[in-house]
Amino acid sequence: MRLAGILAITIAVPALAGPLPDANAVFPEVSFESAELGQLLFYDPILSGNKNISCGTCHHPTLGTSDGVSLGIGEGGFGLGLHRMFDPENPPEERIPRNAPALWNLGATEFTRMFHDGRVELDPAEPNGVRTPLGEEMLAGAKNILAVQAMFPVLSGDEMAGHYSESDISKAARLGQNSQEGGVWDIIATRVASIPEYRERFDAIIGVDQPIGYVDIANALADFIAFEWRSDDSPFDRHIKGEASLSGGALRGMELFYGKAECDSCHSGQFQTDHDFHAIAMPQIGPGKSAPFESHFRDTGRMLVTGAEADAYAFRTPSLRNVTVTAPYGHSGAYADLRDVVEHHLDPVASLRAYSADRAALPEFAEAEDWHIVENEAEVNAIADANSLAPNSGLSDAEVDDILAFLAALKDDNDGRGRLGVPESVPSGLPLDAVTQ
């Protein structure tokens, strides 16, 4: 695996009360030319089977780099967030089974596992040093784990590839033709290479007339994401650097977070994540995560990757950066309100058993079967039995208010809009309606 050079940023942290993290994140150096190219590709629907969806459809800066809904609509929809509507002439087959994760700080080298279940992760024992669902079929040449992650949404029929037999890409995806000649990645790369502006921009990065592969596209996407959504200048960051001080509810909330509430037992480090997997009785809504031959609605999380019973219903600890603008929360987006998900942590099993559909944020989909698991006692019991988070119900409403104030202090002042923003047009000439409205 080719790795970019890295720039270590180490800042002396004054002695502060509580087990606060050091501000010592390491970010790779990013070529501005590559980031600019990645910006165009990120918002260009040319990467999708029907040329109607871009990465920005489900990861939009006005929606906290997520999509603002519990479970998104990829192929078969138009618009953004809760305003995303189904195309009556080409409705989706089902909702996307997991909540679209935010993209903050994924360029930092500490992020070595991607997706809610970590199915893409650095592993020196695996081909090319990375573990993916494709195993030995995975292409080499990705500069980092973020680039590897960027290779997978285009393979999903529900996300970007499209419904069965709609296009050459959707056909290849349904046949499992991904990395080989004539597969999904090859078709997309050929599309991009045929557009003069993209060819010219890649010439400046990979060399004149060098073949453009999907790995090159993924590397540019990764450079854009790393450049665009670095978030390490919040009031909390300035506090731990000694440049400014939190006060009032934010300060009290920080003391609770790193003290009595023990939030940092999982949400540790500069970006409030231990990068590990935990079962916390999170309610399961929507279609679940299943193989094509399965018909259940459950999502057992990390166990789908490892096969280990101990990993049942465990999901990756999310970073809490800009958490106030990245709702809904949980692997299935079960909670649309930040207070609800904080209070879930106080007694996960009780919260699971009391869960109601009005906690989610779901665009209308009359045919969807969203509540199979939460309405099935046996399934709820299985999630509850796997819970590993001890109740911590000794917090008062006022203390929860303070924790919420601290979480607000994890948001950058620029409101997460990014450095380059959404382009006015893309080289393919395709309309940007799906990523601007």
Phi and psi in degrees as a GROMACS rama.xvg file:
@    title "Ramachandran Plot"
@    xaxis  label "Phi"
@    yaxis  label "Psi"
@TYPE xy
-82.4607  126.438  ARG-2
-113.564  137.252  LEU-3
-73.6401  160.78  ALA-4
-65.3209  155.185  GLY-5
-125.035  149.054  ILE-6
-116.141  114.367  LEU-7
-81.847  132.33  ALA-8
-116.489  105.39  ILE-9
-117.049  124.536  THR-10
-121.053  132.38  ILE-11
-68.1626  128.187  ALA-12
-107.899  126.31  VAL-13
-67.6629  161.677  PRO-14
-68.206  118.24  ALA-15
-126.658  153.215  LEU-16
-66.9295  141.044  ALA-17
91.1583  159.333  GLY-18
-81.1956  65.5575  PRO-19
-78.1978  148.921  LEU-20
-74.9045  156.724  PRO-21
-78.9366  147.774  ASP-22
-88.1479  81.3356  ALA-23
-133.029  31.5372  ASN-24
-62.5374  148.245  ALA-25
-114.19  121.831  VAL-26
-115.617  137.146  PHE-27
-65.8853  152.331  PRO-28
-69.9822  141.282  GLU-29
-124.844  130.292  VAL-30
-70.6307  126.753  SER-31
-63.5627  -36.866  PHE-32
-60.8865  -41.4374  GLU-33
-69.6877  -38.2056  SER-34
-64.3189  -40.6826  ALA-35
-63.1365  -41.4161  GLU-36
-63.9187  -43.0855  LEU-37
-62.4184  -35.3534  GLY-38
-59.1835  -46.3307  GLN-39
-63.6666  -44.0651  LEU-40
-66.0742  -36.8353  LEU-41
-61.2243  -38.0439  PHE-42
-100.022  3.19404  TYR-43
-92.5844  120.935  ASP-44
-66.093  -2.90186  PRO-45
-60.5312  -21.6602  ILE-46
-79.229  -10.1067  LEU-47
-99.0232  156.462  SER-48
-56.1027  -46.3085  GLY-49
-96.2493  7.8543  ASN-50
57.9458  39.2584  LYS-51
-131.211  1.72492  ASN-52
-138.288  140.747  ILE-53
-122.243  174.717  SER-54
-57.9705  -35.6949  CYS-55
-69.052  -14.4179  GLY-56
-62.9849  -40.4422  THR-57
-105.921  -3.23498  CYS-58
-137.376  78.3545  HIS-59
-107.951  139.705  HIS-60
-62.4511  -29.9896  PRO-61
-75.7303  -8.31807  THR-62
-119.279  31.3169  LEU-63
70.1953  23.1039  GLY-64
68.4807  16.5348  THR-65
-117.117  -151.454  SER-66
-125.539  5.11616  ASP-67
76.5083  4.76738  GLY-68
-128.078  160.775  VAL-69
-62.2301  -53.3813  SER-70
-131.983  125.819  LEU-71
-80.451  172.478  GLY-72
-119.249  115.671  ILE-73
-93.4955  -106.612  GLY-74
-61.002  137.658  GLU-75
94.1387  12.2854  GLY-76
-135.805  169.993  GLY-77
-149.553  150.474  PHE-78
97.6267  -176.233  GLY-79
-123.924  149.615  LEU-80
56.1697  -140.67  GLY-81
-67.6281  -11.9971  LEU-82
-90.6327  -1.05295  HIS-83
-69.6846  126.424  ARG-84
-113.838  157.2  MET-85
-79.9999  142.046  PHE-86
-80.1014  111.693  ASP-87
-62.404  -22.0744  PRO-88
-86.9468  -12.3173  GLU-89
-153.19  62.188  ASN-90
-65.8023  154.439  PRO-91
-66.7061  153.73  PRO-92
-74.6581  -35.8926  GLU-93
-166.059  168.842  GLU-94
-67.0668  155.09  ARG-95
-64.0654  132.399  ILE-96
-72.0563  -17.5161  PRO-97
-129.732  155.027  ARG-98
-65.1001  138.622  ASN-99
-69.6556  115.272  ALA-100
-73.9231  151.412  PRO-101
-70.9595  162.925  ALA-102
-111.757  11.7372  LEU-103
-63.9621  129.871  TRP-104
63.6366  17.0156  ASN-105
-67.3488  -11.5735  LEU-106
-79.3168  -11.8771  GLY-107
-70.5615  141.484  ALA-108
-66.7077  -16.4541  THR-109
-72.0631  -16.2116  GLU-110
-84.788  99.7213  PHE-111
-114.976  -0.172347  THR-112
-130.143  134.689  ARG-113
-122.384  155.942  MET-114
73.859  162.014  PHE-115
-60.5984  -29.5874  HIS-116
-103.294  2.42667  ASP-117
67.437  27.0826  GLY-118
-69.6471  -13.7267  ARG-119
-115.229  118.147  VAL-120
-155.98  152.11  GLU-121
-67.1421  134.717  LEU-122
-158.425  106.406  ASP-123
-61.4422  -16.9254  PRO-124
-81.8335  -11.1808  ALA-125
-96.5479  161.179  GLU-126
-54.7419  133.064  PRO-127
62.635  13.7594  ASN-128
76.5579  15.881  GLY-129
-141.26  139.259  VAL-130
-98.2766  127.378  ARG-131
-140.672  166.746  THR-132
-62.2582  -17.4171  PRO-133
-87.6425  -11.1065  LEU-134
56.7241  -127.359  GLY-135
-70.2828  -13.7477  GLU-136
-78.4025  -8.3988  GLU-137
-67.2144  134.473  MET-138
-71.4351  147.071  LEU-139
-87.8593  165.234  ALA-140
109.891  -6.86054  GLY-141
-68.9247  135.356  ALA-142
-77.4181  -20.9028  LYS-143
-163.812  176.268  ASN-144
-66.6499  -28.5646  ILE-145
-65.6338  -38.1064  LEU-146
-66.1398  -38.126  ALA-147
-62.3259  -44.8263  VAL-148
-57.7068  -38.4613  GLN-149
-68.4712  -7.59114  ALA-150
-87.3962  -11.5296  MET-151
-97.8854  -35.0004  PHE-152
-57.1355  -30.5555  PRO-153
-71.179  -12.5828  VAL-154
-87.9193  -12.8252  LEU-155
-89.3362  124.726  SER-156
-61.6435  -39.0616  GLY-157
-73.5343  -27.4971  ASP-158
-88.5126  -67.0331  GLU-159
-131.007  -26.69  MET-160
-68.6685  -36.7635  ALA-161
106.758  168.551  GLY-162
-71.4092  162.584  HIS-163
-53.8571  129.833  TYR-164
66.9262  14.4516  SER-165
-77.444  -30.367  GLU-166
-154.98  172.218  SER-167
-61.9332  -33.9631  ASP-168
-70.4098  -46.4031  ILE-169
-64.4687  -36.5672  SER-170
-64.0806  -45.7405  LYS-171
-63.8413  -40.2962  ALA-172
-63.2999  -43.7545  ALA-173
-68.2511  -24.6848  ARG-174
-88.8203  0.773719  LEU-175
72.9521  20.7536  GLY-176
-90.8515  96.5108  GLN-177
-110.81  -61.736  ASN-178
-97.7483  -12.7207  SER-179
-79.9252  169.185  GLN-180
-59.522  131.749  GLU-181
83.8898  1.81664  GLY-182
-84.6284  -176.291  GLY-183
-55.0392  -51.5217  VAL-184
-63.6603  -38.1146  TRP-185
-65.6213  -42.4273  ASP-186
-63.7458  -44.8631  ILE-187
-63.8603  -44.4039  ILE-188
-60.5182  -39.4317  ALA-189
-64.6347  -41.3168  THR-190
-56.7068  -51.3071  ARG-191
-63.76  -42.6476  VAL-192
-64.0858  -23.7048  ALA-193
-79.9  -6.77934  SER-194
-95.7568  116.653  ILE-195
-52.6649  -43.442  PRO-196
-65.2139  -39.7598  GLU-197
-64.889  -42.6397  TYR-198
-59.1002  -42.6378  ARG-199
-65.4037  -42.637  GLU-200
-67.2285  -39.5915  ARG-201
-67.7304  -32.3237  PHE-202
-54.9581  -39.9405  ASP-203
-73.6524  -14.4942  ALA-204
-109.118  -46.3837  ILE-205
-105.614  -8.01223  ILE-206
113.793  145.464  GLY-207
-61.0416  127.966  VAL-208
65.2146  10.6191  ASP-209
-69.9521  137.435  GLN-210
-57.7065  137.182  PRO-211
-89.497  119.208  ILE-212
-105.599  165.256  GLY-213
-64.646  -26.1135  TYR-214
-60.4167  -38.784  VAL-215
-64.7466  -38.7164  ASP-216
-62.9449  -45.4558  ILE-217
-63.7467  -38.2688  ALA-218
-62.6385  -40.329  ASN-219
-67.5493  -41.5514  ALA-220
-59.3622  -42.7737  LEU-221
-64.5451  -40.658  ALA-222
-63.4352  -39.7548  ASP-223
-64.0768  -48.765  PHE-224
-60.1469  -42.6371  ILE-225
-65.2261  -39.4813  ALA-226
-74.5058  -42.5677  PHE-227
-74.4082  -40.3122  GLU-228
-121.913  50.0423  TRP-229
-85.1705  127.22  ARG-230
-132.371  91.0589  SER-231
-142.607  32.3118  ASP-232
-135.985  52.1294  ASP-233
-92.0428  170.625  SER-234
-54.7312  -34.4214  PRO-235
-65.4486  -43.5904  PHE-236
-60.9201  -43.1195  ASP-237
-66.6777  -29.3095  ARG-238
-67.1411  -48.4158  HIS-239
-73.3633  -18.6148  ILE-240
-83.9571  -9.48997  LYS-241
80.2299  14.9608  GLY-242
-86.9699  -25.2167  GLU-243
-157.506  169.409  ALA-244
-125.564  138.893  SER-245
-72.8014  156.192  LEU-246
-147.759  173.221  SER-247
57.1351  -138.295  GLY-248
-60.8457  -35.6288  GLY-249
-63.9105  -41.3996  ALA-250
-68.0783  -45.2683  LEU-251
-62.0634  -39.7753  ARG-252
-64.7902  -37.995  GLY-253
-63.1779  -41.9661  MET-254
-64.8619  -36.431  GLU-255
-68.5929  -43.6727  LEU-256
-57.6001  -44.7652  PHE-257
-96.5729  11.9329  TYR-258
-135.157  -110.523  GLY-259
-53.3202  -42.4501  LYS-260
-76.2138  -19.6558  ALA-261
56.8689  32.0971  GLU-262
-60.9423  -31.3703  CYS-263
-75.2559  0.602911  ASP-264
-65.3042  -24.8203  SER-265
-120.615  -40.768  CYS-266
-91.3871  70.0388  HIS-267
-105.815  175.86  SER-268
79.5048  177.019  GLY-269
-61.3903  -32.5684  GLN-270
-107.114  18.6395  PHE-271
57.2604  49.3276  GLN-272
-153.059  139.793  THR-273
-91.5586  0.66695  ASP-274
60.0461  22.647  HIS-275
-109.307  -175.197  ASP-276
-121.287  133.474  PHE-277
-139.689  142.496  HIS-278
-95.7468  116.179  ALA-279
-126.634  30.8928  ILE-280
57.4015  35.5925  ALA-281
-69.5361  129.584  MET-282
-58.9494  142.371  PRO-283
-104.329  117.944  GLN-284
-122.426  164.373  ILE-285
84.9572  -163.507  GLY-286
-76.108  -9.73979  PRO-287
72.4853  -179.037  GLY-288
-118.35  109.578  LYS-289
-138.651  160.069  SER-290
-73.7739  159.858  ALA-291
-55.0675  -29.5606  PRO-292
-89.5015  -1.03519  PHE-293
-100.132  154.08  GLU-294
-123.641  9.59027  SER-295
-81.7026  172.409  HIS-296
-114.551  5.15987  PHE-297
-82.5821  162.738  ARG-298
-136.07  107.283  ASP-299
-91.9254  9.34349  THR-300
64.2439  -128.119  GLY-301
-58.1563  -28.5504  ARG-302
-61.8272  -26.8903  MET-303
-65.514  -23.0055  LEU-304
-91.9007  -46.2564  VAL-305
-93.9557  -24.4811  THR-306
77.0832  3.66096  GLY-307
-89.5724  128.625  ALA-308
-57.9358  -31.7352  GLU-309
-64.1877  -18.0073  ALA-310
-96.7744  7.99636  ASP-311
-61.6436  130.184  ALA-312
63.5952  19.8962  TYR-313
-94.8021  137.59  ALA-314
-132.753  157.08  PHE-315
-64.444  137.846  ARG-316
-66.8365  119.524  THR-317
-76.7555  148.674  PRO-318
-65.6261  149.383  SER-319
-102.394  10.8937  LEU-320
-64.6476  132.616  ARG-321
56.287  29.4989  ASN-322
-62.1329  -25.1954  VAL-323
-70.5926  -13.0041  THR-324
-117.694  11.366  VAL-325
-113.246  18.9699  THR-326
-60.3212  156.263  ALA-327
-76.6623  176.847  PRO-328
-123.695  154.95  TYR-329
94.554  159.459  GLY-330
-60.1935  -27.6459  HIS-331
-107.561  8.73204  SER-332
63.3675  32.2218  GLY-333
-62.6918  -27.434  ALA-334
-116.95  121.516  TYR-335
-87.8466  -14.1592  ALA-336
-113.556  133.056  ASP-337
-63.1575  -38.2467  LEU-338
-61.1984  -40.716  ARG-339
-59.0842  -43.2489  ASP-340
-74.7734  -31.4167  VAL-341
-63.9408  -45.7841  VAL-342
-68.4497  -26.689  GLU-343
-58.0911  -38.6404  HIS-344
-66.4193  -19.4911  HIS-345
-72.2175  -31.6756  LEU-346
-155.435  80.9418  ASP-347
-56.7408  -44.0504  PRO-348
-68.0384  -44.0775  VAL-349
-61.5872  -39.6228  ALA-350
-65.9076  -42.277  SER-351
-57.8471  -46.9367  LEU-352
-70.2201  -23.2999  ARG-353
-96.8443  3.7175  ALA-354
-60.883  141.044  TYR-355
-131.966  153.903  SER-356
-62.3192  -23.5477  ALA-357
-73.251  -3.24597  ASP-358
-79.2603  -18.6707  ARG-359
-92.6252  170.907  ALA-360
-129.89  97.0044  ALA-361
-124.818  124.655  LEU-362
-59.4844  146.038  PRO-363
-58.8922  133.907  GLU-364
-152.816  90.6675  PHE-365
-58.5933  -33.1624  ALA-366
-82.2921  -10.6357  GLU-367
-70.9432  143.763  ALA-368
-110.807  88.0659  GLU-369
-92.1732  -16.7941  ASP-370
-117.94  17.0319  TRP-371
-54.3766  -45.8313  HIS-372
-75.3462  -48.2134  ILE-373
-69.7274  -14.9072  VAL-374
-99.8076  4.30249  GLU-375
-111.244  113.302  ASN-376
-58.9494  -41.4884  GLU-377
-64.4821  -40.8756  ALA-378
-67.7685  -41.079  GLU-379
-63.2718  -40.8027  VAL-380
-61.6972  -39.7359  ASN-381
-62.9302  -42.4142  ALA-382
-65.467  -42.8592  ILE-383
-63.2824  -42.0487  ALA-384
-64.6897  -27.0348  ASP-385
-83.7527  -11.2679  ALA-386
-57.1838  134.106  ASN-387
-116.153  3.0578  SER-388
-99.8  117.722  LEU-389
-69.2577  145.434  ALA-390
-60.4405  145.22  PRO-391
-139.864  61.7885  ASN-392
-87.0793  13.0887  SER-393
-82.5993  5.80409  GLY-394
-88.4014  137.162  LEU-395
-82.3631  167.875  SER-396
-59.4206  -38.2143  ASP-397
-65.612  -36.8977  ALA-398
-69.4803  -36.2405  GLU-399
-62.5431  -40.2142  VAL-400
-56.5155  -42.2128  ASP-401
-67.4131  -40.07  ASP-402
-62.7502  -40.0264  ILE-403
-63.8226  -36.3714  LEU-404
-65.1828  -38.6613  ALA-405
-65.9193  -42.6821  PHE-406
-60.7773  -33.835  LEU-407
-65.233  -27.4833  ALA-408
-76.8428  -2.06295  ALA-409
-92.1808  5.24931  LEU-410
-98.1437  131.151  LYS-411
-63.8022  150.067  ASP-412
-67.5447  -21.8853  ASP-413
-78.5287  4.18931  ASN-414
63.3925  18.1458  ASP-415
74.6634  19.5296  GLY-416
-74.9341  -11.9623  ARG-417
87.8988  173.465  GLY-418
-93.0243  -40.5081  ARG-419
-94.3823  -30.9459  LEU-420
75.906  -167.048  GLY-421
-88.7087  127.895  VAL-422
-68.0375  157.556  PRO-423
-74.8866  -26.202  GLU-424
-156.177  167.304  SER-425
-127.588  155.963  VAL-426
-59.0158  -26.56  PRO-427
-69.3499  -19.096  SER-428
80.1088  0.812489  GLY-429
-70.2176  148.941  LEU-430
-67.5879  148.547  PRO-431
-101.459  19.4285  LEU-432
-53.9908  -38.5149  ASP-433
-70.405  -12.5128  ALA-434
-124.238  9.84336  VAL-435
-127.139  -9.4301  THR-436
